[in-house]
Amino acid sequence: MRRPGAAALLAAGLLVLPGAARAHLVTSGLGPYYDGALHLLMSPVDLLGLVAVALLAGRQGARAGRLTVMMLPAVWLLTGLAGLTASSVPDLAWLGTAALLVLGLLVAADVRLAPVAVAALAAAFAAVTGLLNGAALAAAGAGAPTLVGIVLAVLCIAMLGSAAVVPLRALWSRVAVRVAGSWVAAVGMLMLGWTLQAA
Amino acid sequence: MNPNRQPPTTSALAPLLLAMVLWPVAAWAHVESGEAGGFLSGMSHPVSGLDHVVAMIAVGLWGAQLGMPAIWILPVVFPMLMAIGGMLGLLGAPVPGVEVGIALSAVALGALVLGRVRLPLAAAMILVGFFAIFHGHAHGTELQPGENATLYSVGFVIATGLLHALGIAIGLIQRWRLGGVVLQAAGGLIMAAGLYFLWRALQ
C-alpha cells in the first residue's frame, strides 16, 4: 500500500486547526441561529435588562405588553444590523448597565406608565443592546443569521415574560415581581461600580 | 538500509489520523469560561461571614414581625442600599467603621426583634438601609478580580435576597404564641452574636 505523503499529513493537520476566530461567541454546535440564541442566554446584562423590560411591560397591562413585544425585537434587529455593518461603534456598555438600574427601579417602585412610554423605554434599551450585539457579532466573525437567533430569542423571552406578568393579581405575585425588579436594580448598581472602577 | 523493511501501512497511520480528527478544538478559548465560578463566588460571599448572615436574617425576622408592607419592603430596601455600599467599596470610597457598623447592625436588628419594636415604616427603611451600606461596602472592597462581574453581582444579590427570605420564613412562626416567643429569643441570640462581633471589631 502506498505510504501517505507529506501532503496527506498536512491535510490531516489542517483538520485540527483550532477555531480561534470564534472567540467571545458561545458556540452551540447547532449553527449560527442557535449560537445567537445562546449568546443572549449567556449575556447576563442583556438578559437581565430584557427580563426587566418584560416585567415592566407586563405590570402595565396587556396593551403595553403587546406594544413592547412588537417594538423590542424590531428595534433590536434594526440596530443589530447597523452594528454589524458599522465600521466602529462607540462603547455604550455603561448605558446598558445604567438601563438595568433604571428599569429595575421602575419595576421595584411599580411605577404606572403609559403603554407608549413603556414601548419607548423598551425601544431605547433594544437600540443600545442591539447595536452592541451587532458590533460584537461583527468582531467575532458572525453574521445576520446569528443576529436573527438573538432577536427571536428576545421575542420569545419578552413575550413569555410579559404574558406571565399581565394576569398576576395576587399580592404575593406582584410583590415577587417588585422584588425581582429591586434585584435587577441592585445588580445594575453594582455593575455601575464595576464599570466606573474599570474606567 | 534493510531491504526487507516494509513502508508504513495505512493501518499504522490510522490511529494517528483518528486521534487528530477527534482532537478537541481546544482553542475555542474565551468561550465564556469561569461564568459559573463568578456566580457561585457571588452567591457564597454573603454567606461567608456569620456577621453578615445573622444581620440579613434579622431583617427578614423583623419584617415578619412588622407585617405588611414592611415584610417585603425591608428586604427590597436592603439589597438596593447594599448595592450602593458595594459600589462605594468598588470605587474605593471610604466608609468609616465598616466592621463596627456590621456588628452594630446585628446588635440593633436583634434587639428590635427581641423587643418586638414597631417603628414607622419610613424609620425602619432608613435604619435597614443605613446598615445595608456597611454590609455592601465590605463586600465591595472584597470582590475578586477576574470573574464575570455581572454574574458575581447576580449571585451576590440573590444570596442576600434568599437570606432575607429565610428570615421571613422563620419569622412566620410568630403566628403561634410559642413561635412568637421563640422568634424573640432568636432576636436575643442575634443581638448576642452582634455584641460578640462588636467586641472583636473593636479589638
Interface residues (C-beta under 8 A of the other chain):
Chain A: M1 R2 R3 P4 A12 G13 L15 V16 P18 G19 A20 R22 A23 H24 L25 V26 T27 M42 P44 V45 L48 A108 V175 R178 V179 S182 W183 A185 A186 V187 G188 M189 L190 M191 L192 G193 W194 L196 Q197
Chain B: P7 P8 T9 T10 L13 L16 L17 M20 V21 W23 V25 A26 A27 W28 A29 H30 V31 E32 E35 W72 P75 V76 P79 M80 M82 A83 I84 G86 M87 L88 G89 L90 L91 G92 G140 N148 A149 T150 L151 S153 V154 F156 V157 I158 G161
